[in-house]
Amino acid sequence: VVQKARRGGYDGRGVAVLRSAADAEIPARGGRAIAAPSFVEAKVDFSKELAVVVARDTQGHYATYPCVEMVFDPRANLCDSVLMPARESPAVLAEAERVALAAVRALDDAARADAKAHGIKGAGAAGIFGVELFLARDGRILVNEIAPRPHNSGHVTIEACATSQFLQYYRILEGYPLGSTELLKPGMMVNLLGEPGAVGEPEYRGLADALAVPGVAVHLYGKREVRPFRKMGHLTAVGGSAEEAIARAEEARSRIKIVAREAGR
């Protein structure tokens, strides 16, 4: 089974795989024990992790972005890259969208029921939702988790889609109609992480070389301290095909290193 903390989990923190009763005594990644209360889920045998970003405005209108596939870095147990669109059949992509929409609608029903029980008039579950999914080896698509906010799986929309997830969120907050989620070009997002052993003031090496790759954009988060595998930014590459976007993103990634600035520099 997989044990998950009910609160405070992020990028693998608060998550532990328990293969036997003895594993319950082993702290989770980073030396942190699973905090009570927690819950357990069946460990899913999956072939790929997918995600669909769902937008819902305060009038009850929905929009979905193209399904993405995600690759995780096993060293740090966090998202490494996101490809839009996912390389799956139309049937799988349609089912992923259906499941994601059903999950957000269930949240909306629960939010409305809770508001009604407390005598509050609410808009329901309005906003941006990153719905992470497992594509199980038996063909099922299962919900892994839902992030009720702009999400790492949607960063690629800045360059790849007609309306980014961030602009979409602004439109929802301001009461404007939802923007188009049309895919303009296939794109791949790669998280930019601190190098192993890097601790201190960040230094970004190779930015100019990475930006020389066609179709590449770099977004840095302005964090004041770099740590090993800490998300310091991301890059996106778009191309005429998924294969071209992947090649450009990997080439740009290979040119960037985020290290700690040496004393006196």
C-alpha positions, 0 to 999 in steps of 0.5 A, spaced: 500 500 500 501 507 499 501 511 506 500 518 505 499 524 510 493 528 510 496 534 511 503 537 509 504 533 503 508 536 497 513 533 491 513 526 495 513 528 502 509 525 506 508 519 502 511 512 503 510 505 500 509 500 505 511 493 502 510 489 509 508 491 516 515 492 518 515 498 513 511 502 517 517 503 522 521 506 516 521 514 515 518 517 509 523 520 504 528 526 507 528 522 514 521 525 516 516 520 518 509 520 516 505 524 520 498 522 523 493 522 521 494 519 514 491 514 510 493 508 505 491 507 498 492 500 494 499 501 490 497 502 483 500 498 477 501 503 472 504 504 465 504 512 465 502 518 469 497 523 465 494 529 467 488 534 465 488 541 467 481 543 468 478 550 469 471 552 472 468 559 472 463 562 477 458 561 472 459 553 472 462 553 465 468 548 464 474 548 460 479 542 459 486 543 457 489 537 452 492 531 456 499 531 458 504 525 460 508 526 466 515 523 467 518 523 474 525 524 477 526 518 481 532 521 485 527 526 488 520 523 487 518 529 483 515 531 476 521 532 471 518 533 465 511 534 462 509 533 454 503 536 451 499 532 448 500 526 451 502 520 446 496 516 447 490 514 443 484 518 442 480 514 446 485 514 452 485 522 451 478 522 451 477 518 457 482 522 461 478 528 460 472 525 462 475 522 468 478 529 470 472 533 469 468 528 473 473 529 479 472 536 479 464 536 478 464 531 484 468 537 488 463 542 486 458 538 488 461 537 495 463 544 495 456 546 494 453 541 499 457 544 504 456 551 503 448 550 503 449 546 510 452 552 513 447 557 510 452 560 505 451 562 498 458 559 494 460 559 487 462 552 488 469 549 486 471 555 481 478 556 479 484 551 476 485 544 478 490 540 476 488 533 476 493 527 476 491 521 473 494 514 473 494 510 466 493 503 469 496 497 466 489 494 465 487 500 461 483 504 467 484 511 468 484 513 476 485 519 479 491 520 483 490 527 486 487 534 485 491 540 486 486 546 486 490 551 483 495 552 477 499 546 477 506 544 475 502 540 469 500 546 466 506 550 466 507 548 459 500 552 457 504 558 457 507 557 450 503 551 448 496 554 448 492 560 446 490 561 454 495 559 459 493 556 466 495 563 469 491 567 464 485 563 465 485 563 473 485 571 472 479 571 467 476 566 472 477 571 478 475 577 474 469 574 472 471 574 464 469 568 460 473 562 459 479 563 454 480 558 449 484 552 451 486 550 444 493 547 443 497 551 438 504 547 438 506 541 441 510 543 447 515 540 453 516 543 460 522 541 464 523 543 471 530 546 472 532 543 479 538 545 483 544 541 482 546 535 487 550 538 493 548 546 491 546 550 497 546 557 497 545 563 493 543 560 486 548 561 480 544 560 473 550 557 468 548 556 461 542 560 460 544 564 454 546 557 451 539 554 453 535 560 450 539 559 443 535 553 442 529 554 437 522 554 441 525 555 448 523 559 453 526 559 460 522 561 467 526 562 473 522 563 480 527 568 483 528 563 489 534 566 493 537 559 495 538 553 491 538 546 494 539 540 491 533 538 487 529 544 489 525 547 483 528 553 481 524 554 475 522 551 468 523 551 461 518 550 455 520 548 448 515 548 443 516 544 436 512 542 430 511 535 433 512 532 440 518 529 438 521 536 436 519 539 442 522 533 446 529 534 442 529 541 443 527 541 451 532 536 452 538 540 448 536 546 452 536 542 459 543 539 458 546 546 457 543 549 464 546 548 471 543 551 477 549 551 482 551 555 489 555 561 487 562 561 490 564 566 495 567 572 492 563 572 486 
